[in-house]
Amino acid sequence: MYTITLATVCLIKINNLPDLGVSFGDKIFHFLVYTVLAFLWFSSFFYTFKFKEKIALLYATLLSIVFGIIIEVLQGALTASRSFDIYDVVANTMGVFLTVIIIFFKNLITIKKQ
C-alpha cells in the first residue's frame, strides 16, 4: 500500500505544499521516504515471505532503488508538473542505504549481546 501511495503522490500534481525553509527540503523528504520504503520491503520479504535476511535485504535494496529510478523517469516523461532530477535519485538511494546500514548494525549489536 505504501508503494502504491508513494507512486501516486510522486506522479500527481500537488499544489500549495508547505515550504520547509530549507533549499534541499525536497531531498530530505526523498531520503526519508525511501528509507521507509526499503524498510517496509525488507520487512515484507523477511517476515511475510520468509526470505533469508540477506536475500530479503538485497531484494528490498534493489527494488527500492529501481523503483526510485523508474518514478523519476516517469515524472520526466509523463507529467507536466514534475521533472527528472538525478539528485532525487541520489537522495532516494542514500535513504535506501540508510536502511541497509541500520539493519546491518542491528545485527552486529544483536550478535555481540549473545
N, C-alpha and C positions, 0 to 999 in steps of 0.2 A: 504494500500500500504506500509506503514511504517513497519507493522508487517511482511509482506512477504519479504521485503528488509532486515530486521533485521535477519530473519531466514536464508535467503540465505547467507548473509555475515558471519553469525556465523557457517555455515556448509561447506563453501568452504575454500580451502587453499589460503591464501593471502601472497604473498611474498613481501619483501622489505618494510615493514611497518616502518615509521619513529620512532626512539627511542625518547621518551619524556624526557629521562634523569632521570626519577623517577622510582624507583623499583616497585611501585604499580600503575603505569600509566594505566595498563590494568584494574585495579579495578575502577579507576576513570572513565574510559570510560564506563564500565558496569553500574556504578552508574548513570551517566548522561543519557545514552541511555534508561535505564529503567525508569528514571524519566519522560522522554519524552513519552515513550510508555504508561505508566499509565495515563498520562495527555490526550493523544490522545484517548485512550479507554474511559476514563471518558467523554470527550467531545462528542464522538460518542454516547454513551449511553444517556447522558443528553440532548444534543441539537438535535441530529438526531432522536433518537428513543424515546425521550421524557420520559425517566425513571425519577422517583423522584430522587432528588440529592443524597440522602443517598444510594439508591439502585444502582444508576449509579456508585458511588464511591466504593461501596462494590464489584460489578461485575468487575470493572476495576482493583481493587486491587487484587482480587483472580485470575482473568485471567492473569494478568501480572506476578504474582508470579509463577503460574503453568506453564505458557509459558516459563519462565526463567529456571525452573527446567527441563522441557522437552527438551529444547535446550541443556542444559548441559549434560543430559543423552544421547541425540543423538550424541553429539560431542564425547563422550566416546565410544559409540557403533558403530557409522557409519564412523567416519573419522580417517584417519591415522595421520593427521597433528594436530589434536586437542585432548584434553582430558577433562574428567570431573574434575571440580575444585569446591569444596564446597565454597571456598572464592568468586568465581564468583557469586554463588547463593546468598551469603550473600550481596555482593555489589549490585546485582540486586534488592534484597528485600529492602535494605536500600534506593535505588533510588525510588522504588515504594512508600515507606513510606514517603519520602520527598514530593511527590505529594500529598499524603493524608494530611500531615501537612499543606502544602501551601493552599490547598482548605479549610481545616478546619479553618485556621486563616483568610483567606479571608472572610469567612462567619461571623466570630466574628467581624471583623472590619466593615463589611457592616451593621451588626445588630446594633452596637454601634453608627454608624453615624446617623441612623434614629431616 
